[in-house]
C-alpha cells in the first residue's frame, strides 16, 4: 500500500514517502541521514562564521565538532529516555536504538554546551565568543533535523482543520491519541489522523531565529550575546509550539511539559543576561565619557 502524507487544504499529496532506503539489504533511515546532513551543514556555517566574522582559527570548529558529536547524541538520547522512563524501564534493550528517533534537542544542546566549556578551557578560548560562532551552525542543524520527524511521522500536534493540517496514515503514525483516532478521516479506504505539523512550525521558527541572528550580529555589544539571542528566541518559540504537541515529555510528579518549563527558564535567563550586560556597557561608556 502506498505511503502517503497529505496536506488536504493545500492540495498537496506526497506519495511514496517512506522512512528510509534499502541498500544491499541494509536499511538506512532518513532520520539519521538528515541528522548527519544537519551536522555537516552546521559545521560549514560555523566554519564560515569563525573565519569571516570572529577572526579566530576556523579549524577549531572542526576540532570542536569532532569532540562534540558523541556527547551531543548521548545527551539528546539520555534526555529523551529519562523523561520517558515509564516506557523504557520495561524496554531496556530499546534505550540504545536511536535509528527510529527519540533524540531530544535540549539534551543535545546541554551536552554540547558542557563539551564546549571543557573544550574552551583546554584550548584557552573564550567560550562566549565560540558560542556566538557555534549557534549559527546549531540552528541550521535544528532547521534540518525537524524534517527527520516528518519522515518518522512523529513530533506532531493534536487535531486541526487549519490550513496546514497534515494527514498521516493511522498505521504509520509513531503514536496517536484517542482524540485523533476519534477524528480520523478515510481517504480511498485508508484511515488517516489529521494533525498539526509542529515539526514544521519549529523548523520555520528556527529559520526566523537564524535570520534575526544574522541581521543582529553586527549590532552585538559583547561576546555571547548572539547565543543569548538564540536561547531567548528559540525558547519563546519552543514554549509556544510545545503546547500543541501530543508527545510531550513530562516532569515526574508535576506533570508539566519539561521542554516548556525549560524554554521559559532559558528565555527569561537570556533576556536578563542581555539587559544586564548592555546596562553595564552603557554605564561604562558614560563613565569613560
C-alpha positions, 0 to 999 in steps of 0.5 A, spaced: 500 500 500 502 506 498 505 511 503 502 517 503 502 524 507 497 529 505 496 536 506 488 536 504 487 544 504 493 545 500 492 540 495 498 537 496 499 529 496 506 526 497 506 519 495 511 514 496 514 517 502 517 512 506 522 512 512 528 510 509 532 506 503 534 499 502 541 498 500 544 491 499 539 489 504 541 494 509 536 499 511 538 506 512 533 511 515 532 518 513 532 520 520 539 519 521 541 521 514 538 528 515 541 528 522 548 527 519 546 532 513 544 537 519 551 536 522 555 537 516 551 543 514 552 546 521 559 545 521 560 549 514 556 555 517 560 555 523 566 554 519 564 560 515 562 564 521 569 563 525 573 565 519 569 571 516 566 574 522 570 572 529 577 572 526 579 566 530 582 559 527 576 556 523 579 549 524 577 549 531 570 548 529 572 542 526 576 540 532 570 542 536 565 538 532 569 532 532 569 532 540 562 534 540 558 529 536 558 523 541 556 527 547 551 531 543 547 524 541 548 521 548 545 527 551 539 528 546 538 520 547 539 520 555 534 526 555 529 523 551 529 516 555 529 519 562 523 523 561 520 517 558 522 512 563 515 509 564 516 506 557 523 504 557 524 501 564 520 495 561 524 496 554 531 496 556 534 493 550 530 499 546 534 505 550 540 504 545 536 504 538 536 511 536 535 509 528 527 510 529 528 517 533 527 519 540 533 524 540 531 530 544 534 537 542 535 540 549 539 534 551 543 535 545 544 542 546 546 541 554 551 536 552 554 540 547 554 546 551 558 542 557 563 539 551 564 546 549 566 549 556 571 543 557 573 544 550 574 552 551 578 551 557 583 546 554 584 550 548 584 557 552 578 560 548 573 564 550 567 560 550 562 566 549 565 568 543 565 560 540 558 560 542 556 566 538 560 562 532 557 555 534 549 557 534 549 559 527 551 552 525 546 549 531 540 552 528 541 550 521 542 543 524 535 544 528 532 547 521 534 540 518 533 535 523 525 537 524 524 534 517 527 527 520 520 527 524 516 528 518 519 522 515 518 518 522 511 521 522 512 523 529 513 530 533 506 532 531 500 536 534 493 534 536 487 535 531 486 541 526 482 543 520 487 549 519 490 550 513 496 546 514 493 540 517 497 534 515 494 527 514 498 521 516 496 514 515 493 511 522 498 505 521 504 509 520 503 514 525 509 513 531 503 514 536 496 517 536 491 519 541 484 517 542 482 524 540 485 523 533 483 516 532 476 519 534 477 524 528 480 520 523 478 521 516 478 515 510 481 517 504 480 511 498 479 506 504 485 508 508 484 511 515 488 517 516 489 522 523 489 529 521 494 533 525 498 539 526 505 539 523 509 542 529 515 539 526 514 544 521 512 550 525 519 549 529 523 548 523 520 555 520 521 558 527 528 556 527 529 559 520 526 566 523 531 565 529 537 564 524 535 570 520 534 575 526 541 572 528 544 574 522 541 581 521 543 582 529 550 580 529 553 586 527 549 590 532 552 585 538 555 589 544 559 583 547 561 576 546 555 571 547 550 575 546 548 572 539 547 565 543 543 569 548 539 571 542 538 564 540 536 561 547 531 567 548 528 566 541 528 559 540 525 558 547 519 563 546 518 559 540 519 552 543 514 554 549 509 556 544 509 550 539 510 545 545 503 546 547 500 543 541 504 537 541 501 530 543 508 527 545 510 531 550 515 529 555 513 530 562 516 532 569 515 526 574 510 528 579 508 535 576 506 533 570 508 539 566 511 539 559 519 539 561 521 542 554 516 548 556 518 549 563 525 549 560 524 554 554 521 559 559 527 558 564 532 559 558 528 565 555 527 569 561 535 567 563 537 570 556 533 576 556 536 578 563 543 576 561 542 581 555 539 587 559 544 586 564 550 586 560 548 592 555 546 596 562 553 595 564 556 597 557 552 603 557 554 605 564 561 604 562 561 608 556 558 614 560 563 613 565 569 613 560 565 619 557 
